[in-house]
Amino acid sequence: MNEASRGYRSLVLGATGLVGSALLGQLLADPQCMAVTILVRRPLRPSPDMQVYGSKLTVLTADLDRMEEALTGVEADIVFCTLGTTIKKAGSQEAFRVVDLEYPITLGEWAKTHGASKYIVVSAMGANASSSIFYNRVKGEMEARLTEIGLPELHIVRPSLLLGKREEFRLGEKAAILLSPLMKLLMVGRLRMYRPVQAAAVAAKMVKCANGRVVLGGRPITQIYENDAITATIIDE
């Protein structure tokens, strides 16, 4: 069965971020997506997509520590999580773990309890629960714990350094944007998978996962998409 054959209702956490805002625009424009509910921590800025497709968008503004309460009455077939921060922005490693680990887990548990057919989440290249790098270790822990929930379909997207326009300045990403043309020339062969990737391409991969075939019954399925699979989405389309 294909979820898209009857249309699907989506829920997005992280819709104000770089990937999340791109995902929101693509879901609103996707005829297979019947309704989009987003849970945000701050009011959403109006966009052209929201003006055109506003009738299928529901915006919930709430403290994410009260996520389950905020999602009371929400129905979603496919749940997306694009939530992410930095230690600098979060203020501490502990606060970073709340945003990049605990909130995605809470959403995954909600998706399981409320019968969502797919949970599609952004992780990171190099995610590994045993990594000596704090960021990669937290992302790896998130993946491992989501797998333990037993979601019908768990889709994990692992992009490299993200390209796109952010509200806040990030030195590494700014440098990647400036060097991107050179990196494309130098990163060939096996190095190709490390190329920076546009946030819109990550969003497109997530929408492609949403519109893919749903496997009914059987054991839970986990699919992991590395950076080269994300960039391949651009070529396919």
matplotlib code that plots the C-alpha trace (Angstrom):
import matplotlib.pyplot as plt

x = [0.0, 1.2, 0.4, 0.3, -2.4, -5.0, -3.1, -1.5, -1.7, 1.7, 3.1, 6.4, 8.6, 11.3, 9.6, 11.3, 14.8, 16.9, 15.7, 12.3, 11.3, 12.3, 10.3, 7.2, 7.2, 7.5, 4.8, 2.4, 3.0, 2.8, -0.6, -0.2, 0.0, -3.6, -2.8, 0.3, 0.4, 3.5, 4.6, 6.8, 8.3, 7.8, 5.3, 5.9, 6.8, 4.4, 5.7, 4.4, 3.7, 1.7, -0.4, -1.1, -1.6, -2.6, -5.9, -4.0, -1.7, -2.3, 0.3, 0.6, 2.8, 3.9, 6.7, 8.3, 8.6, 4.8, 4.8, 2.3, -0.2, 0.3, -0.4, -3.7, -6.2, -3.6, -3.8, -0.9, -0.1, 3.5, 5.7, 8.7, 11.4, 14.0, 14.8, 18.4, 20.5, 24.2, 25.8, 26.5, 22.8, 21.5, 23.9, 25.3, 25.7, 22.8, 20.5, 21.7, 20.8, 17.3, 16.7, 18.6, 17.9, 15.0, 12.5, 12.9, 12.5, 9.3, 7.9, 8.8, 7.0, 4.0, 4.1, 4.2, 1.3, -0.9, -0.5, 1.7, 2.9, 6.2, 8.6, 11.2, 14.0, 17.1, 20.2, 23.8, 26.7, 28.9, 26.1, 27.4, 26.4, 30.0, 31.6, 34.2, 32.7, 29.9, 27.6, 27.9, 27.4, 24.1, 22.8, 23.8, 22.0, 18.9, 19.0, 19.5, 16.6, 14.3, 15.0, 14.1, 10.6, 9.5, 8.0, 6.4, 8.8, 11.7, 13.5, 16.8, 18.4, 22.1, 23.2, 26.7, 27.2, 24.0, 23.9, 21.1, 20.2, 19.9, 18.7, 21.7, 25.4, 27.3, 31.0, 31.5, 28.4, 29.3, 32.7, 31.2, 28.9, 31.9, 34.0, 31.2, 32.1, 35.7, 34.6, 32.4, 35.5, 37.8, 35.3, 35.0, 34.8, 34.6, 34.9, 31.7, 29.6, 31.2, 30.1, 27.9, 24.3, 21.5, 18.8, 16.2, 17.7, 17.4, 13.8, 13.1, 14.5, 12.2, 9.2, 10.3, 10.3, 6.9, 5.5, 7.1, 5.4, 4.2, 4.8, 1.9, 2.4, 5.6, 8.5, 9.5, 11.6, 14.5, 16.0, 19.1, 20.0, 23.6, 24.6, 25.2, 21.7, 20.4, 22.3, 21.1, 17.6, 18.5, 19.7, 16.7, 14.3]
y = [0.0, 3.5, 6.2, 8.7, 6.8, 8.1, 11.2, 11.6, 13.9, 15.1, 16.5, 18.4, 19.3, 21.9, 23.7, 27.0, 25.6, 25.4, 22.0, 22.3, 25.5, 23.9, 20.8, 22.8, 24.5, 21.2, 19.5, 22.4, 22.2, 18.4, 17.3, 13.9, 15.7, 16.6, 18.4, 19.8, 20.4, 22.0, 22.3, 25.4, 27.1, 30.6, 32.2, 31.4, 34.1, 34.3, 33.0, 32.9, 29.1, 29.7, 32.3, 30.0, 26.7, 28.1, 26.2, 22.9, 24.2, 24.1, 25.9, 24.9, 27.1, 25.6, 24.8, 21.6, 20.3, 20.0, 18.4, 15.6, 18.0, 20.4, 17.5, 16.5, 15.7, 15.9, 13.1, 12.3, 9.5, 10.6, 12.4, 14.5, 15.7, 18.3, 19.7, 20.6, 23.1, 23.9, 23.8, 27.6, 28.3, 25.8, 27.1, 23.8, 20.2, 19.2, 21.7, 20.4, 16.9, 18.0, 19.5, 17.0, 13.8, 14.0, 16.0, 13.7, 10.7, 12.1, 12.7, 9.2, 7.8, 9.9, 8.7, 5.1, 5.5, 7.4, 5.1, 7.0, 4.8, 6.6, 8.6, 10.5, 12.3, 14.3, 13.0, 13.7, 12.1, 10.2, 9.6, 6.9, 6.3, 5.2, 8.2, 10.3, 13.4, 14.7, 15.8, 12.5, 10.6, 12.4, 11.8, 8.2, 7.8, 9.4, 6.9, 3.9, 5.0, 5.6, 2.2, 0.7, 2.3, -0.1, 2.3, 0.7, 2.6, 4.7, 6.7, 8.4, 11.0, 11.7, 14.8, 16.3, 20.0, 21.9, 24.7, 27.4, 30.7, 30.6, 33.3, 32.9, 32.9, 29.6, 30.0, 26.5, 26.6, 30.1, 28.8, 25.8, 28.0, 30.0, 27.0, 24.8, 25.2, 24.2, 21.3, 19.9, 19.8, 18.2, 15.8, 13.2, 9.4, 8.1, 11.7, 12.6, 11.5, 14.3, 17.2, 19.8, 19.5, 22.0, 21.9, 21.8, 18.5, 17.0, 18.1, 16.6, 13.3, 13.3, 14.0, 11.2, 8.9, 10.0, 9.3, 5.9, 2.6, 1.7, -1.9, -3.1, -5.7, -7.6, -6.3, -2.6, -1.3, 1.2, 2.8, 5.0, 7.4, 8.7, 12.0, 10.5, 9.1, 12.6, 14.2, 11.4, 12.6, 15.8, 13.8, 11.5, 14.5]
z = [0.0, -0.7, 1.9, -0.8, -2.7, -0.3, 0.9, 4.3, 7.3, 8.5, 11.8, 11.8, 14.7, 13.9, 11.1, 11.8, 11.3, 8.1, 7.0, 8.6, 6.8, 3.5, 4.4, 5.4, 2.0, 0.2, 2.2, 1.6, -2.1, -2.2, -3.4, -1.7, 1.7, 2.8, 6.0, 7.8, 11.6, 13.0, 16.6, 17.1, 20.1, 18.7, 16.3, 12.6, 10.2, 7.3, 3.9, 0.4, 0.7, 3.9, 2.1, -0.9, 1.1, 4.5, 4.6, 5.0, 7.7, 11.5, 13.7, 17.4, 19.5, 22.8, 25.2, 23.9, 27.5, 27.3, 23.9, 24.6, 26.0, 23.1, 20.6, 22.3, 19.5, 16.7, 14.1, 11.8, 9.5, 9.0, 11.6, 10.7, 13.1, 11.8, 15.3, 16.0, 17.7, 18.7, 22.1, 21.7, 21.0, 23.6, 26.3, 27.6, 26.6, 28.8, 27.1, 23.7, 24.7, 25.5, 22.1, 19.9, 21.9, 24.3, 22.2, 19.1, 21.4, 23.0, 19.5, 18.4, 21.4, 20.5, 16.9, 18.0, 20.5, 18.1, 15.2, 12.8, 9.9, 9.5, 11.6, 9.5, 11.4, 10.5, 12.2, 11.1, 9.1, 11.5, 14.1, 16.5, 20.1, 20.8, 19.2, 21.1, 19.4, 21.6, 18.7, 16.8, 20.1, 20.9, 17.3, 17.6, 20.9, 19.4, 16.5, 18.9, 21.2, 18.3, 17.0, 20.3, 20.2, 17.5, 15.1, 12.0, 9.7, 11.0, 8.3, 9.4, 7.2, 7.8, 6.0, 5.9, 6.5, 5.6, 3.1, 3.2, 4.7, 8.5, 10.8, 13.0, 11.9, 11.9, 11.0, 9.7, 7.5, 6.2, 5.2, 3.5, 1.4, 0.2, -0.5, -1.9, -5.6, -4.8, -2.6, -5.4, -7.6, -5.0, -3.4, -6.0, -5.9, -2.3, -1.0, -2.7, 0.2, 2.4, 0.2, 1.9, 1.0, 0.5, 3.2, 0.4, -0.8, 2.7, 2.8, -0.6, 0.6, 3.5, 1.3, -1.0, 2.1, 3.0, -0.4, -0.7, -0.1, 3.3, 4.4, 6.4, 9.2, 9.9, 11.9, 12.4, 9.6, 10.0, 6.9, 7.1, 4.3, 4.1, 2.5, -0.9, -1.0, -0.2, -3.0, -5.3, -4.7, -6.6, -9.6, -9.6, -9.7]

ax = plt.figure().add_subplot(projection="3d")
ax.plot(x, y, z, "-o")
ax.set_aspect("equal")
plt.show()
